[in-house]
Amino acid sequence: MKRIVTIILSVILSITISAQDRTPMDKIWEDIEKIISNRQDSKMKVNHGDGVLSYVHNGMVGEEYLCTKDCGGDTSCSFSSEEIEAANERNRKEVFGRIFGTIRHHLDSLTAISEESYHFESHSHGTDTITYSLCLKNSEDTIRKYKAFDGSMAYPDAIETVFFDYKASRKPCGKHVRGYGILGYNKNIYLPDRKSYYFNKEPYLEKILLLLKRKDVQSWSFKWVQSVDHNIQDSNEFERLEIIDATGPKDTGQTIGTMYFIPREKSELAEALFTAIDSVTLNYTDLHPEQIFRYSYNIKEWVMQYAESSNITQLFDGYTGPGHLTCVLFGITPKGYYVAIADVENKFCLPKEWSVVKSFVDGKKTYLKGMKPKEKQ
């Protein structure tokens, strides 16, 4: 085992990759993590097909104060109204107050070095609005900007922008407040010829399949298909539905690929494989920014946190032609770890029983041998 893992890690080290791309938002989220012990952000690198490579770093910021039994809160709650209000006050000072203080501190610092900026706040009778629009660096050839309906500024051609849009209002009780907002960052790199090209999957998959070709890694093919006659919108059979090409038939599509499985007791191997595949993917997108793709950072860490449950999340997809893409997903269940590589046509439908369903055609399922749930036998 140690020799296998060492070989995988040596492959990672032999690949010339960029360090994980940091953004001005990273320091903010790191400071927020010190307050709430986890991060709520996501980071992506994307070529949408418009000749621009984009880095997107967004996250949700929320604030809510619990209602008491006196104002419509949970009557079965064992805490008294006084205890709940005391907890609300602690959260106001020690959690939410510190989070918003951290955001303001960093955004005010960035405002000082921005080419243009907009900042507005309103706090009145439990209704709060906080808006930041920062243009860190504008485009050299085209400078467009416009005022949004809420008064903030938008910079569609800018190279680097930061924004924070937050709104809070009173809950139905009229006493307590609930609010949500998005803290985001965008960086656009204009490609030399301002053109994008379909994703060339063969050289990319060749490197990944080489990593997965090991005796400790089991594999099986899968086929998930749905036709226009199968009503998937009202179905409870799917984990996720995603339309790849809006011009295709509304409810038709197929996802055909291979599932790779590493048993739970080989967690060290699984983590090394996830890391290696992630590194290969990041390196490929660094070398070929002109191809149409979407890559998400930190997917290994996101999936691995579901140690006692199940999760499958997309690491990467490359747009190989109209209505077609190739995608790579990382998954986990109590039985082990998974890497799914699939070609998708028109609509990507992920069955809820994705880890054990070999074939899914218009609701008709074929399970892996010995994996059919007892209640369905």
ABEGO torsion letter per residue (X at the ends): XAAAAAAAAAAAAABBBBBBBBBAAAAAAAAAAAAAGBBABBBBBBBAGAGBBBBBBBBBBBBBBBBBAAAGBBAABABBAAAAAAAAAAAAAAAAAAAAAAAAAAAAAAAAABABBBBBBBBBGGBBBBBBBBBABBBAABBBBBBBAAGBBBBAABABBBBBBBBBBBBAAGABBBBBBBBBBBBBBBBAAGBBBBBBAAAAAAAAAAAABBAABBBBBBBBBBBAABBAAABAABABBBBABAABBAABEBBBBBBBBBBAAAAAAAAAAAAAAAAAAAAAAAABAABBBBBBBGAAAAAAABAABBBBBBABBBBAEBGBBBBBBBBBBAAEBBBBBBBBBGBBBBBAAAAABABBBGGBBBBBBGABBAAAX
